[in-house]
């Protein structure tokens, strides 16, 4: 292949690793879209001793798997990202690791613990509001151009959840 003035066309060489990075950047992976029950915008929040459910909204960018391909010349690389787990910091010193996006809460499950990703506050948190962080742990595999590799990626989002205590007083009335 030649340019109009007769010079040979120089095609820049792109490595499979560079193409893999291009494919990964086109995935649009995002940090967890945090969902809680009770919800973070609840005026009452969590109650000590009662289950809190945690999960991430299910979109390709938040739970995967996501596959993208990048090509240059005769080289094509395909990369696939899979959500391995979500690590949660609950604002009271508790760290939890949940295998996947968690189970979405529905009203008929009120009072029950989450089967996949939940927490119970045992004490009040400083200031009455728990700062919650959720970190998605992605595993990314790519191959092409005679090469393959594995890498990880961590993406974090945050929210706050009020934590309250309910106290009751039992009195024995006259007999």
N, C-alpha and C positions, 0 to 999 in steps of 0.2 A: 504494500500500500504506500502511495506516494502523495505528497502535497502537490498543489497545482504548479509549483515552481520546480518540481522534479526531485525534491528532497524526500527521503524516507520518513514516514510517520513514526514518531517515537511514542510507544505506548508505555506509560509509567507502570511499573510493577507494583502490585498491591499484594501484601501477604495475606494468607488465610486468617491470621489473627486480627489484622486490621478489618477485614471483611466481617469477621465474627463480632467485633466491637460495633461495627455499623449495624449489623442485624440486631444486636442487643439494644442499642440505643433507639431503634425503631419499635421496640416492644411496648414502650410507654408504661412500664411497670410502675405501680404507685404503692405508697405506704398503705397500711390497713385503713379502710373506711370504717372506723370504730362504731360499733353498735353495742349498746348496753341495755339490760333490763334489770332494774329500772333505768330509764333513759337519763343521759347526762343532763338534759334540760329539764328534768323533773324538779319541781319546787321542793320536794322532800328527799329525793335521792335514795341512797341505800340505807337500810336499817340494820344495825348491828344484830348479828345472829340469823339473818335471812339471806338466802342465796342471791348472788348477782350473776347474771349471764353475760358472757362476752363473746362477740363474734365480729366478723368483718363482712360488709356487704359483698355480695357475690357478683363481681364483674371480672371480665377477662384480666384487666390490669391489676386487680387486687388478689385474685385467687388462682389465675391461670388454669391449665397450662397455656403458655403463649409461645408460638413458633413463628419465626421470621427468617427470611432468606435474603442474602446479599450476594451480588455477582459483580465481577469485573473481568473483562476478557473471557478467558476459558475457565476461570475459577468461580465456583459457587459454594457458598458456605451456608449451612442451615443451623440455627441455634434454637433451642427449646428451654424455656424457663418454667420450673415447677415450684409451687409453694410447698416448702418442706414443713414449716411450722410457724406459729406466731408466738413470740415471747411477750409476756405481759408483766409490767411493773405496776402494782396496784396502789401505790402511794402510802402503804402502811408497812413497807419493808418486805412484803410478799412478792416473790418472783414466780411466775407460772409459765410453763411451756406447753402449748396446746398443739396437737398434731393436726394442722390444717386450719380452716377458717372458723371453726366452731359451729355450734348449732343455733339457728335462729330461734328466738323466743316467740311463743304464741301465748295468748291469754289463758288458754286452758291448762298451761303448765305452771301457773302462778304458785309460788311457794315450794316448788320442786327444784332440786339442783340441776344444773345443766349436765347432760350426759357426756359432753366433750370439753367444755371450757367454762369453768365457773369459779367463784370465790365467795367466801363468807367473811365479812369484817367482824373481828372479835372485840375491837376497841375503837374508840373515837380516834380520828386522825387529827393532826395539828391543824387548827383553824377550821375544823369541821368539813374540809373539802379535800378529797383524795385526788392528787395529780396522777393520772393514769397514762402510761406509755405502752403502745403496742408496736412491736417490731416484727415485720414479716421477714422470714429467712427464705431466700430464693436459692434454688440449685439450678445452675445454667450449664447445659452441655451443648457443645457445638462440634461440627465436623465438616470437612470439605477441603479441597485442594491437597488431599493426602495427609491432612493433619486433623487432630481432634483434641479437645481439652475440656476441662471442668472448672467452673468457678462459682463463687457464691456472691450474693448481694444481700444487704440488709437495708430495709427502709422503715423509718419510724414515724408514727403520728402520735398525737397527744390529745387528751381531753381532761376534764375535771368532773368529779362526781361528788355531790354532797353526801356526807355520811352522818347519820343521826342515831341517837339512842332513844329508845322508848322505855320509860320507867313506869312501872305499875305499883300501886300500893294496895295490898290486900288487907282489908280490915275485917275483923269478925264482929258482926253486929250483935245486938242483944239476943239472948236466947229466949 
